[in-house]
């Protein structure tokens, strides 16, 4: 069965009407026979309908088969070269006219908030908001989790994201808000809290 709507980096949000992927190493362990049923790092397990999949490596999705693709708070965890690969794959999975919606932190707002913050630790707050790391991974476990999970970070504002989406062939690019998709199927996958204070974009193939 071909799903017309896919979400990558879904976490625990996995509507039944969407095909949901996540690249978490925890998900990999949870899917192992026998031992996986006993293992979890989180207070809850991934829903049964979440599949392991990495948008950078490519998802098991036929090209030009999707009417909609969605990701929330995923792209900022990718290094710049990974982002470009992810956008190539996203574009390929969409049908002509298909919709891609994305949500991620807004670098412009974060920078503005930092400049207006008079607290002595304003720089710390800014770095945390921009995914700064408090410590370097040194142990074997940290290395494995880092290798299997997210590898790099790159922050975005509206202008930069618009330009990059255009370069990857997307059109009708605009800033989006929660619940404003013309395709109402996105109502099932979007969460209002993910949009608050963030940058959301919509575009089409």
C-alpha distance (Angstrom), angle and dihedral (degrees) to the residues before:
residue distance angle dihedral
X1 . . .
X2 3.81 . .
X3 3.79 114.7 .
X4 3.77 113.4 -145.7
X5 3.80 93.1 -156.6
X6 3.80 124.3 54.4
X7 3.79 133.5 178.1
X8 3.78 124.3 -165.9
X9 3.79 125.2 -161.8
X10 3.79 88.4 24.3
X11 3.79 100.2 158.9
X12 3.80 108.4 -172.9
X13 3.82 94.1 -25.7
X14 3.78 104.0 98.2
X15 3.82 117.2 150.9
X16 3.80 113.7 -162.2
X17 3.80 92.5 -126.9
X18 3.81 91.4 61.1
X19 3.80 132.4 64.2
X20 3.80 103.6 -122.7
X21 3.80 127.9 -156.7
X22 3.78 133.4 -177.3
X23 3.81 132.0 175.7
X24 3.80 97.2 -152.7
X25 3.82 114.3 139.8
X26 3.81 86.7 -140.7
X27 3.79 89.2 62.6
X28 3.80 89.4 53.2
X29 3.79 91.3 54.8
X30 3.79 93.0 45.2
X31 3.80 90.0 55.6
X32 3.81 94.2 54.4
X33 3.84 113.9 111.4
X34 3.82 115.0 -99.7
X35 3.81 98.8 -19.1
X36 3.78 91.7 53.8
X37 3.78 90.8 62.2
X38 3.79 89.6 60.2
X39 3.80 97.6 43.5
X40 3.78 131.8 84.5
X41 3.81 134.0 141.2
X42 3.79 92.6 -165.5
X43 3.77 135.9 68.7
X44 3.80 86.6 -112.2
X45 3.78 136.1 29.7
X46 3.77 126.3 -119.1
X47 3.81 112.4 -92.6
X48 3.80 113.9 -98.2
X49 3.80 92.1 -113.6
X50 3.82 93.8 61.1
X51 3.81 113.2 103.8
X52 3.76 126.8 -160.2
X53 3.78 108.8 -108.9
X54 3.79 139.2 147.3
X55 3.81 117.6 -150.0
X56 3.82 90.1 -155.0
X57 3.80 94.2 54.5
X58 3.80 89.9 39.4
X59 3.79 134.3 -102.1
X60 3.82 125.7 -111.5
X61 3.80 90.6 -105.3
X62 3.83 125.3 127.3
X63 3.77 114.8 -119.1
X64 3.81 117.2 -99.1
X65 3.82 91.5 11.1
X66 3.82 103.9 114.3
X67 3.77 131.1 83.7
X68 3.79 91.7 -169.1
X69 3.80 140.3 20.5
X70 3.80 124.9 -174.0
X71 3.79 136.9 -176.3
X72 3.79 129.9 173.0
X73 3.81 123.8 -164.7
X74 3.79 93.3 -13.5
X75 3.80 108.7 103.9
X76 3.82 95.4 60.5
X77 3.81 87.7 62.9
X78 3.80 92.1 60.7
X79 3.77 126.7 88.8
X80 3.80 112.6 -121.5
X81 3.80 95.0 -100.2
X82 3.81 89.7 49.6
X83 3.79 90.6 50.4
X84 3.80 91.4 57.1
X85 3.80 91.7 50.6
X86 3.80 90.6 47.9
X87 3.80 91.0 52.5
X88 3.81 91.4 49.1
X89 3.79 90.4 53.3
X90 3.80 93.3 44.1
X91 3.78 91.5 52.0
X92 3.81 91.6 48.0
X93 3.82 94.1 51.6
X94 3.80 93.6 53.6
X95 3.76 124.1 88.6
X96 3.80 115.5 -126.7
X97 3.80 103.5 -78.2
X98 3.81 92.2 19.9
X99 3.81 118.7 142.7
X100 3.80 128.9 -119.8
X101 3.81 118.8 -167.7
X102 3.79 124.5 -177.3
X103 3.79 138.2 178.6
X104 3.81 127.6 -162.6
X105 3.83 140.2 143.9
X106 3.80 115.5 -63.7
X107 3.80 108.9 -123.7
X108 3.81 92.3 -164.6
X109 3.80 92.6 56.4
X110 3.80 92.4 44.5
X111 3.80 90.9 51.5
X112 3.80 91.9 47.1
X113 3.80 91.3 49.9
X114 3.80 90.4 49.1
X115 3.79 93.3 52.4
X116 3.80 90.6 49.7
X117 3.82 94.0 47.2
X118 3.80 111.2 98.9
X119 3.79 95.1 -176.3
X120 3.85 115.9 120.9
X121 3.81 88.6 -123.7
X122 3.79 95.5 48.2
X123 3.80 90.1 119.1
X124 3.82 90.3 54.8
X125 3.79 90.7 52.1
X126 3.79 91.1 48.7
X127 3.80 92.8 50.3
X128 3.80 92.2 48.5
X129 3.79 90.6 49.8
X130 3.80 89.5 49.9
X131 3.80 92.7 51.6
X132 3.78 96.0 -99.8
X133 3.80 113.3 172.8
X134 3.80 119.7 -125.2
X135 3.78 93.1 -158.5
X136 3.77 139.1 18.2
X137 3.81 117.4 -113.8
X138 3.80 107.8 -110.7
X139 3.79 110.1 155.4
X140 3.80 127.1 79.1
X141 3.80 91.9 -109.5
X142 3.82 91.6 51.5
X143 3.79 90.2 48.9
X144 3.81 93.6 50.8
X145 3.81 93.8 46.0
X146 3.80 90.8 47.7
X147 3.79 92.1 47.6
X148 3.79 94.2 48.6
X149 3.80 94.6 38.7
X150 3.78 132.4 43.9
X151 3.78 114.9 -27.0
X152 3.80 107.8 -171.4
X153 3.77 145.3 3.5
X154 3.78 134.8 -128.7
X155 3.79 122.9 174.0
X156 3.80 126.1 -144.6
X157 3.78 142.8 -159.1
X158 3.80 126.8 -164.3
X159 3.81 96.7 -95.7
X160 3.79 95.2 49.6
X161 3.80 93.9 44.9
X162 3.81 92.0 47.6
X163 3.79 91.2 52.8
X164 3.80 93.9 47.7
X165 3.80 93.7 47.3
X166 3.80 88.9 51.0
X167 3.80 91.3 50.7
X168 3.80 89.4 53.9
X169 3.78 91.4 55.6
X170 3.80 101.7 -99.0
X171 3.80 119.6 141.3
X172 3.82 138.2 -169.0
X173 3.79 87.6 44.3
X174 3.80 115.2 -179.0
X175 3.77 142.6 151.1
X176 3.79 110.9 -93.4
X177 3.79 136.5 -153.3
X178 3.77 131.7 -157.1
X179 3.79 112.2 -70.9
X180 3.82 97.6 3.8
X181 3.81 97.6 112.5
X182 3.79 114.1 125.7
X183 3.81 87.4 -145.0
X184 3.80 103.0 71.7
X185 3.81 91.9 -158.1
X186 3.81 86.5 83.7
X187 3.81 88.6 67.9
X188 3.80 88.3 76.9
X189 3.80 95.3 57.2
X190 3.81 105.8 33.7
X191 3.80 123.1 90.3
X192 3.80 120.8 -161.0
X193 3.81 94.0 -139.7
X194 3.81 90.6 60.1
X195 3.82 90.8 60.0
X196 3.81 99.0 49.0
X197 3.81 110.8 115.1
X198 3.78 91.2 -10.9
X199 3.78 139.7 110.7
X200 3.80 115.3 -102.4
X201 3.79 123.1 -178.1
X202 3.78 136.5 -174.9
X203 3.80 128.4 -162.3
X204 3.79 140.7 154.6
X205 3.74 137.1 -133.7
